[in-house]
Amino acid sequence: MTQMEAARAGIITPAIRHVAEKELQSVNFIAERVADGRIVIPANINHKNLVPCGIGRELTTKINANIGNSTLSSCSHDEQTKLATALHYGADTVMDLSTGGDLKAIRQCLLDKCPVPLGTVPIYETVVRHGGSNFDEEKILQVISDQAEQGVDYMTLHAGLLKKYVPMALKRKLGIVSRGGALLAAWMTEHNAENPFYTAFDKILEICRKYDVTVSLGDGLRPGCLADASDEAQFAELETLGELVQRCRKAGVQAMVEGPGHIPLDQIEMNMKKEQKICLDAPFYILGPVVIDCAPGYDHFVAAMGGMMGAFYGAAMLCYVTPKEHLGLPDNDDVRRGVVAFKIAAHAADVGLQKASAITRDNAISDARAVFDWETQFKYAIDEQHARKLREDALEQSSKKHECNSEYCTMCGPDFCSVRLSAKLKGKK
């Protein structure tokens, strides 16, 4: 049985129990929401080293890190390094978006070293195997089956991009920016046929149910710039995704929904609420959103702002964006920066929503600051290594570094340190 089917049968699986303990919730709370689809636990039966993770808006906000090579850059070793970095800095899931080399071997190396849910986009391997337009339903099903058997926990399937929506998208400033969406739009146009992921969807669900693969319904028509945000193409696809959520649940297959890319701040709340209504509160997995278009090189900041607002208004998982977004394939340092930015965004939303124990970390670091306990501050920092390095650099640059190693920092020095003065005032009471 899938996690959903087990929960519906009243069975508390080890995965449900683990998620309940991690999220400080009752097992019944988790089981009820897995049963009705408001929480998913991506957990392929063949991913043997997996530590289960729950995704849903009532749980702590999760973040995903995309890695994977391109036909022009990177290799298996580089992607394993990126995986280790993503895990070190707290990615809750990882997606392998590789499009070059031996995809099966790359994926196996990642699965062997990945204790968190691993996702893929099967259209990529389909195109690598068969060429840009030389595939059909059977070839797609074979790729999905192969990846499911290998242990992939969730798959992005652009099944909601119907042929009739393509002309809507081509009216846009940037057209179709989703890689999978563009590939399928080109296939449908060339073959004058409906999206094969949609026409074969029931067969896909049979495979996903067999291995308990969670379906991540891809937003092939997500807006790629602010000018295209919240348009008829985006919301037409969303209506179809709502239909597909119902088909997944009827089949006992877990499903989440992927959300918009470039959205201005004033439209984020509306987009989150619209998905909740149309897709029956299926976990919303959003890319950013990117809230301005004019900051190449800093899109991890721009998208983290949107991600924080998206999570606050109901998104369950944020897909990170790195500084290389729109510029090139991310390297290892880009992965670090992206994960850290989105961990901050997710945590800020959770604190604002007063989720269970979210503020514990902030209170702990504040207590440490009050007594100049630098080691405890580093321990609770989202990026411990960076915080420690900045402290060391500051001491090295100080002309009185021998005096600065405990009760103040180089920002203020001893006479202007407000925390130090407050401690003295408290001592006099």
C-alpha positions in Angstrom: 0.0 0.0 0.0 1.0 3.6 -0.5 1.3 5.9 2.6 -2.1 7.3 1.6 -3.7 3.9 1.4 -2.2 2.8 4.6 -3.4 5.9 6.4 -6.9 5.4 5.0 -6.9 1.9 6.3 -6.0 3.1 9.8 -2.4 1.8 9.6 0.2 3.9 11.3 3.3 3.3 9.1 6.9 3.9 10.4 7.1 6.9 8.1 3.9 8.4 9.5 5.2 7.9 13.0 8.6 9.4 12.2 7.0 12.5 10.6 4.7 12.9 13.7 7.7 12.8 16.0 9.8 15.2 13.9 6.9 17.7 13.5 5.8 17.5 17.2 2.3 16.4 16.1 0.2 13.4 17.0 0.3 10.4 14.7 -3.5 10.7 14.2 -3.0 14.3 13.0 -0.4 13.2 10.4 -2.4 10.1 9.4 -5.6 12.0 8.8 -3.9 14.5 6.5 -1.9 11.9 4.6 -5.2 10.0 4.1 -7.0 13.0 2.6 -3.9 14.3 0.7 -3.1 17.5 2.6 0.2 16.0 3.7 2.5 13.8 1.5 5.4 11.7 2.6 7.5 10.9 -0.5 8.9 7.5 0.2 9.5 5.1 -2.6 9.6 1.5 -1.3 13.0 1.0 -3.0 14.8 4.0 -1.5 16.3 2.0 1.3 18.3 4.8 3.1 15.5 7.3 3.2 14.6 9.2 6.3 10.9 10.1 5.8 9.9 13.8 5.4 6.3 15.2 5.6 5.3 18.0 3.3 2.1 20.0 4.0 1.3 23.6 4.9 0.5 22.7 8.5 4.0 21.3 9.0 7.3 23.1 9.0 8.1 24.6 5.6 10.4 22.4 3.6 12.9 23.4 0.9 14.1 21.6 -2.1 17.5 21.9 -3.8 17.8 21.3 -7.5 21.1 19.8 -8.7 22.0 17.9 -11.8 24.3 18.4 -14.8 23.5 19.8 -18.2 24.7 18.7 -21.6 27.4 21.4 -21.4 28.5 21.4 -17.7 29.3 19.2 -14.7 29.8 15.5 -14.1 28.7 12.8 -11.6 31.4 13.7 -9.1 30.4 17.4 -9.2 26.7 16.5 -8.6 27.6 14.3 -5.6 29.5 17.2 -4.2 26.5 19.5 -4.6 24.3 16.8 -3.0 26.6 16.7 0.1 26.5 20.5 0.3 22.7 20.7 -0.1 22.3 18.1 2.7 24.8 19.8 5.0 23.0 23.1 4.8 19.6 21.6 5.4 17.8 20.8 2.1 14.7 18.7 2.9 14.5 17.2 -0.6 16.7 17.2 -3.6 15.9 16.9 -7.3 18.2 15.5 -9.9 17.6 17.5 -13.1 20.5 16.0 -15.1 20.2 16.0 -18.9 23.6 14.7 -19.9 25.7 11.6 -19.5 24.6 8.2 -18.0 21.5 9.5 -16.2 20.7 6.1 -14.6 24.2 5.9 -13.1 24.2 9.5 -11.9 20.8 9.0 -10.3 22.0 5.8 -8.6 25.0 7.5 -7.1 22.8 10.2 -5.7 20.2 7.8 -4.4 22.9 5.8 -2.6 24.0 8.9 -0.8 20.7 10.7 -0.3 18.7 10.2 2.9 16.1 12.7 1.9 13.4 12.3 -0.8 14.9 12.5 -4.3 12.8 13.9 -7.2 13.2 13.8 -11.0 11.6 15.1 -14.1 11.0 12.1 -16.4 10.5 14.1 -19.6 14.2 15.0 -19.4 15.4 11.4 -19.6 12.7 10.6 -22.2 14.2 13.3 -24.5 17.7 12.1 -23.8 16.8 8.6 -24.7 14.7 9.2 -27.7 15.3 12.7 -29.0 13.2 15.9 -28.8 10.1 14.6 -30.5 10.7 10.9 -31.0 8.7 9.6 -28.0 5.2 8.5 -27.2 3.2 7.2 -24.3 4.9 3.8 -24.1 8.4 5.4 -24.0 7.3 7.8 -21.3 5.8 5.0 -19.3 9.1 3.0 -19.6 11.2 5.9 -18.3 8.8 6.5 -15.4 8.8 2.8 -14.5 12.6 2.6 -14.7 13.0 5.6 -12.4 10.4 4.3 -10.0 12.0 0.9 -9.7 15.3 2.5 -9.1 13.9 4.3 -6.0 12.9 7.9 -7.1 10.5 9.3 -4.4 8.7 11.9 -6.4 8.4 12.9 -10.0 7.5 16.2 -11.7 4.9 15.4 -14.4 3.8 18.2 -16.6 0.4 16.5 -17.2 -1.7 19.6 -16.9 -0.4 21.4 -19.9 -3.0 20.6 -22.5 -2.7 21.3 -26.2 -5.4 24.0 -26.1 -3.4 26.0 -23.6 -0.3 26.4 -25.8 -1.7 29.4 -27.9 -2.5 31.2 -24.6 1.1 30.8 -23.5 2.6 32.0 -26.8 1.0 35.4 -26.3 3.3 36.1 -23.4 6.4 38.2 -23.3 8.5 35.1 -22.4 6.3 32.3 -23.7 6.9 29.0 -22.0 9.9 29.0 -19.6 9.5 25.6 -18.0 11.9 23.3 -19.7 9.5 20.3 -19.5 6.6 22.5 -20.5 8.4 23.8 -23.6 9.5 20.3 -24.7 5.9 19.0 -24.4 4.4 22.1 -26.2 6.8 21.5 -29.0 5.9 17.8 -29.2 2.1 18.5 -29.1 2.5 21.1 -31.9 4.6 18.8 -34.1 2.4 15.8 -33.6 -0.9 17.7 -33.4 -1.8 15.5 -30.5 -2.7 15.9 -26.8 -0.1 15.8 -24.0 0.9 12.2 -23.6 1.4 12.6 -19.9 -2.3 13.5 -19.7 -3.6 10.8 -22.0 -1.5 8.2 -20.2 -2.1 9.5 -16.7 -4.1 6.5 -15.4 -1.2 4.2 -16.5 1.3 6.5 -14.9 -0.7 6.3 -11.6 -0.5 2.5 -11.7 3.3 2.7 -11.7 3.4 5.3 -9.0 1.0 3.3 -6.8 3.2 0.2 -7.2 6.3 1.9 -5.8 4.6 4.7 -3.8 6.0 7.5 -5.9 4.5 10.8 -5.1 3.3 12.8 -8.1 4.5 16.4 -8.3 2.1 18.0 -10.8 4.4 20.3 -12.8 3.5 23.9 -13.7 4.6 23.8 -17.3 3.0 27.2 -17.9 4.4 29.0 -14.9 5.2 32.7 -15.6 8.8 33.5 -16.4 8.5 37.2 -15.8 6.3 39.6 -13.9 4.6 40.7 -17.1 3.2 37.1 -17.5 2.2 36.5 -13.9 -1.3 35.3 -13.1 -2.5 35.1 -16.7 -5.0 32.9 -18.4 -2.5 30.2 -19.4 -1.2 29.8 -15.8 -4.7 29.5 -14.3 -6.0 27.3 -17.1 -3.3 24.8 -16.3 -4.0 25.1 -12.6 -7.6 24.0 -13.2 -6.4 20.9 -14.9 -4.0 20.2 -12.1 -6.9 20.3 -9.7 -8.6 17.6 -11.8 -5.4 15.6 -11.7 -5.1 15.9 -7.9 -8.5 14.3 -7.6 -7.5 11.5 -10.0 -4.4 10.8 -7.9 -6.3 10.7 -4.7 -8.9 8.3 -6.2 -6.0 6.0 -7.2 -4.4 6.1 -3.7 -1.4 8.0 -5.1 0.1 10.9 -3.1 0.2 14.2 -5.0 1.5 17.8 -4.6 1.2 20.7 -7.0 4.0 22.9 -8.3 3.5 26.6 -8.4 4.4 29.8 -10.1 7.9 31.2 -10.8 7.8 35.0 -11.3 5.1 36.7 -9.3 5.0 40.2 -7.8 4.5 40.5 -4.1 1.0 41.8 -4.3 -0.2 38.6 -6.2 1.5 36.0 -4.0 -1.3 35.6 -1.4 -4.0 35.3 -4.1 -1.9 32.6 -5.9 -1.5 30.5 -2.8 -5.2 30.7 -1.9 -6.3 29.9 -5.4 -4.2 26.7 -5.4 -5.6 25.7 -2.1 -9.1 26.0 -3.4 -8.7 24.5 -6.9 -6.4 21.7 -5.8 -8.2 20.8 -2.6 -5.3 21.9 -0.3 -2.8 19.6 -1.9 0.7 20.6 -0.7 1.9 23.5 -2.8 5.5 23.3 -4.0 6.6 26.7 -5.4 9.6 28.0 -7.3 10.6 31.2 -5.4 8.4 33.1 -6.4 10.9 35.5 -8.0 9.4 38.9 -7.1 11.5 41.2 -9.5 13.1 40.5 -12.8 16.0 42.9 -12.7 18.5 41.3 -10.3 20.5 38.6 -12.1 23.2 37.3 -9.8 21.0 38.0 -6.8 18.0 35.9 -7.6 18.5 33.8 -4.5 17.7 36.9 -2.4 14.8 38.0 -4.7 13.2 34.5 -4.8 13.7 34.0 -1.0 11.7 37.1 -0.4 8.9 35.6 -2.5 9.3 32.2 -0.9 8.9 33.6 2.6 5.7 35.3 1.6 4.5 32.2 -0.3 5.1 30.0 2.7 3.4 32.5 5.0 0.3 32.3 2.8 0.2 28.6 2.6 2.9 27.0 0.4 4.3 23.8 1.9 7.7 23.5 0.1 10.0 26.1 -1.5 12.2 25.2 -4.4 15.4 27.2 -4.0 16.8 29.6 -6.5 20.5 30.2 -6.8 22.5 33.2 -7.8 23.1 31.5 -11.2 19.3 31.5 -12.0 19.0 32.9 -15.6 22.8 32.9 -16.0 24.1 29.4 -15.9 24.4 26.0 -14.2 24.9 26.4 -10.5 28.2 25.3 -9.0 28.7 24.0 -5.4 28.9 27.5 -3.9 25.7 28.5 -5.6 24.0 25.5 -4.1 25.2 26.6 -0.6 23.9 30.1 -1.1 20.6 29.0 -2.5 19.9 26.5 0.3 20.9 29.0 3.1 18.7 31.8 1.6 15.7 29.5 1.4 16.3 28.0 4.9 16.1 31.5 6.2 12.9 32.2 4.2 11.2 29.0 5.3 12.2 29.6 8.9 11.0 33.2 8.9 7.6 32.0 7.6 7.3 29.3 10.2 8.1 31.7 13.0 5.5 34.2 11.7 2.9 31.3 11.6 3.9 30.2 15.1 4.5 26.6 14.0 5.5 24.1 16.7 8.9 24.9 18.2 9.8 27.2 15.2 11.1 30.0 17.5 13.1 27.7 19.8 16.2 28.2 17.8 15.8 32.0 17.8 15.3 32.1 21.5 18.4 29.9 22.1 20.7 32.1 20.0 19.3 35.2 21.7 20.1 33.8 25.1 23.6 33.1 23.9 24.0 36.6 22.6 23.0 38.1 26.0 25.9 36.3 27.7 28.4 36.5 24.8 28.4 32.8 24.3 29.9 32.7 20.8 30.0 29.0 20.4 26.3 28.5 21.2 25.5 31.3 18.8 27.4 29.5 16.0 25.7 26.2 17.0 22.2 27.7 16.3 23.2 29.7 13.3 21.6 28.6 10.0 25.1 28.8 8.4 27.5 28.1 11.3 30.6 28.1 9.1 29.9 31.5 7.6 29.0 33.0 10.9 32.2 31.6 12.5 34.3 32.9 9.6 32.9 36.4 9.8 33.6 36.5 13.5 37.2 35.3 13.0 37.7 37.9 10.2 36.5 40.7 12.4 38.9 39.7 15.2 41.8 39.5 12.7 41.0 43.0 11.4 40.8 44.5 14.9 43.7 46.5 16.2 42.9 45.2 19.7 42.0 41.6 18.8 43.4 40.3 22.1 40.6 42.2 23.9 37.8 41.3 21.6 37.5 37.5 22.0 34.7 37.4 24.6 32.5 40.2 25.8 31.9 42.3 22.7 32.4 42.4 19.0 34.3 44.8 16.7 31.1 46.6 15.7 30.9 48.7 18.9 33.8 47.8 21.1 33.6 47.7 24.9 32.4 51.3 25.6 29.5 51.3 23.0 28.3 47.7 23.3 24.6 47.9 24.2 24.4 44.2 25.2 27.3 44.7 27.6 25.8 47.8 29.0 22.4 46.1 29.4 24.0 43.2 31.3 25.6 45.7 33.7 22.3 47.4 34.2 20.5 44.2 34.9 23.3 43.3 37.4 22.6 46.5 39.4 18.9 45.8 39.8 
